[in-house]
Amino acid sequence: MAVDTIFSFLTYPRRNRPEEPLAPGVQIPIANDKLCSMLGGVFNNAGNDCVVPVIFSSDDAQVNPVRDELLALVARPNLRTATPLAARLQLSTSGQSGMGLLFICLGDDGGRRRVVLSRFPADEGIVAERNAAQLTVQFVEQVFLKSAYSYKAATYVATGRADQLWSGHIVDRQINAGSKAVADYWIIDFLKSDFATTAAAGTKRLANAMKDAIASVTSVEVKTQIAAAAQLAGNLPARTMSISDFCDRFGFAPETKEAVLSKVKPSRLVNERFRFDAGEFASHIKYKQVELDNGAVLTAPADRFEDVFQATQRRGHGAQHTFSTTGLVIDERLKKTK
């Protein structure tokens, strides 16, 4: 990996004074000096240092303003596209966190563009000497070298896909708050993100909850709702949701939703957000099975069950159904269990 673009901004705690403008930033020339060497180290080690996975929060339109700013920065890296991120950090910072020096670094990572955002505490004594109208490279070096090992960072890799830059990883080397891994203002206020459950883990948890729920209830209506959602889930786009959101999206009745959510362990994970992965979901719920009171058991791929078996309700026979299918016999088995 090699960093090829660096921007720096001095940010003040302006959460309660949003009317005060951001000081002008500066682009740091890439040179063989101590400043670039140390920033290059932060950039190159970001993949290992930033170990806390995060995902951008989104609204119903699947939009996140920080992601939009990152996309603009990657597309055209300059001070103009870097400034909104710095302004956002300044408006997210309280007096307790104090002044900070923000570095926005971009570079190549195996043919993809990596972005590293890092914030270092600023020494007030040095800051007092700053010319308010101009942030210079020399001043940046003065501040940075005083606290080069105490920082917060976030890293994102642009893949070129339509869903790129939704997730990243962060670290907080300044945190001193018990069990917290990252300061709230860094992840929630500045990055507009949540701690991430990976797409695979979140989707697997959803699939398992649905399987466990359908196996544990006796209500045919509840089973039918869950089975129908499992069949249609393959058509869902790769969007951010929670297990609770999934239930609401398919209009689950309260009894059905409770059946699914009750199978999520620990229960706090029902509202944890992840990006739904249709392929991962299909790998955990491959088949749909219907059992009739006459002993028949019908099984087919979950996403094609309605195509394989044509069901018609018999008039005058209550809830009785007739299932029909046509195909070549390719195998027959005798089994001890269903």
Secondary structure in CASP SS format (residue, H / E / C, confidence):
PFRMAT SS
TARGET T0000
AUTHOR 0000-0000-0000
METHOD secondary structure of the structure
MODEL  1
M C 1.00
A E 1.00
V E 1.00
D E 1.00
T E 1.00
I E 1.00
F E 1.00
S E 1.00
F E 1.00
L E 1.00
T E 1.00
Y C 1.00
P C 1.00
R C 1.00
R C 1.00
N C 1.00
R C 1.00
P C 1.00
E C 1.00
E C 1.00
P C 1.00
L C 1.00
A C 1.00
P C 1.00
G C 1.00
V E 1.00
Q E 1.00
I C 1.00
P C 1.00
I C 1.00
A C 1.00
N C 1.00
D C 1.00
K H 1.00
L H 1.00
C H 1.00
S H 1.00
M H 1.00
L H 1.00
G H 1.00
G H 1.00
V H 1.00
F H 1.00
N H 1.00
N H 1.00
A H 1.00
G H 1.00
N H 1.00
D H 1.00
C C 1.00
V C 1.00
V E 1.00
P E 1.00
V E 1.00
I E 1.00
F E 1.00
S C 1.00
S C 1.00
D C 1.00
D C 1.00
A C 1.00
Q C 1.00
V C 1.00
N C 1.00
P H 1.00
V H 1.00
R H 1.00
D H 1.00
E H 1.00
L H 1.00
L H 1.00
A H 1.00
L H 1.00
V H 1.00
A H 1.00
R C 1.00
P C 1.00
N C 1.00
L H 1.00
R H 1.00
T H 1.00
A H 1.00
T H 1.00
P H 1.00
L H 1.00
A H 1.00
A H 1.00
R H 1.00
L H 1.00
Q H 1.00
L H 1.00
S H 1.00
T C 1.00
S C 1.00
G C 1.00
Q C 1.00
S C 1.00
G C 1.00
M C 1.00
G E 1.00
L E 1.00
L E 1.00
F E 1.00
I E 1.00
C E 1.00
L E 1.00
G E 1.00
D E 1.00
D E 1.00
G C 1.00
G C 1.00
R E 1.00
R E 1.00
R E 1.00
V E 1.00
V E 1.00
L E 1.00
S E 1.00
R E 1.00
F E 1.00
P E 1.00
A C 1.00
D C 1.00
E H 1.00
G H 1.00
I H 1.00
V H 1.00
A C 1.00
E C 1.00
R C 1.00
N C 1.00
A C 1.00
A C 1.00
Q C 1.00
L C 1.00
T C 1.00
V H 1.00
Q H 1.00
F H 1.00
V H 1.00
E H 1.00
Q H 1.00
V H 1.00
F H 1.00
L C 1.00
K C 1.00
S C 1.00
A C 1.00
Y C 1.00
S C 1.00
Y C 1.00
K E 1.00
A E 1.00
A E 1.00
T E 1.00
Y E 1.00
V E 1.00
A E 1.00
T C 1.00
G C 1.00
R C 1.00
A C 1.00
D C 1.00
Q C 1.00
L C 1.00
W C 1.00
S E 1.00
G E 1.00
H E 1.00
I E 1.00
V E 1.00
D E 1.00
R C 1.00
Q C 1.00
I C 1.00
N C 1.00
A C 1.00
G C 1.00
S C 1.00
K C 1.00
A C 1.00
V C 1.00
A C 1.00
D H 1.00
Y H 1.00
W H 1.00
I H 1.00
I H 1.00
D H 1.00
F H 1.00
L C 1.00
K C 1.00
S E 1.00
D E 1.00
F E 1.00
A C 1.00
T C 1.00
T C 1.00
A H 1.00
A H 1.00
A H 1.00
G H 1.00
T H 1.00
K H 1.00
R H 1.00
L H 1.00
A H 1.00
N H 1.00
A H 1.00
M H 1.00
K H 1.00
D H 1.00
A H 1.00
I H 1.00
A H 1.00
S H 1.00
V C 1.00
T C 1.00
S C 1.00
V H 1.00
E H 1.00
V H 1.00
K H 1.00
T H 1.00
Q H 1.00
I H 1.00
A H 1.00
A H 1.00
A H 1.00
A H 1.00
Q H 1.00
L H 1.00
A H 1.00
G H 1.00
N H 1.00
L C 1.00
P C 1.00
A C 1.00
R C 1.00
T E 1.00
M E 1.00
S C 1.00
I H 1.00
S H 1.00
D H 1.00
F H 1.00
C H 1.00
D H 1.00
R H 1.00
F C 1.00
G C 1.00
F C 1.00
A C 1.00
P H 1.00
E H 1.00
T H 1.00
K H 1.00
E H 1.00
A H 1.00
V H 1.00
L H 1.00
S C 1.00
K C 1.00
V C 1.00
K C 1.00
P C 1.00
S H 1.00
R H 1.00
L H 1.00
V H 1.00
N H 1.00
E C 1.00
R C 1.00
F E 1.00
R E 1.00
F C 1.00
D C 1.00
A H 1.00
G H 1.00
E H 1.00
F H 1.00
A H 1.00
S H 1.00
H H 1.00
I C 1.00
K C 1.00
Y E 1.00
K E 1.00
Q E 1.00
V E 1.00
E E 1.00
L C 1.00
D C 1.00
N C 1.00
G C 1.00
A C 1.00
V E 1.00
L E 1.00
T E 1.00
A E 1.00
P E 1.00
A H 1.00
D H 1.00
R H 1.00
F H 1.00
E H 1.00
D H 1.00
V H 1.00
F C 1.00
Q E 1.00
A E 1.00
T E 1.00
Q E 1.00
R C 1.00
R C 1.00
G C 1.00
H C 1.00
G C 1.00
A C 1.00
Q C 1.00
H E 1.00
T E 1.00
F E 1.00
S E 1.00
T C 1.00
T C 1.00
G C 1.00
L C 1.00
V C 1.00
I C 1.00
D C 1.00
E C 1.00
R C 1.00
L C 1.00
K C 1.00
K C 1.00
T C 1.00
K C 1.00
END
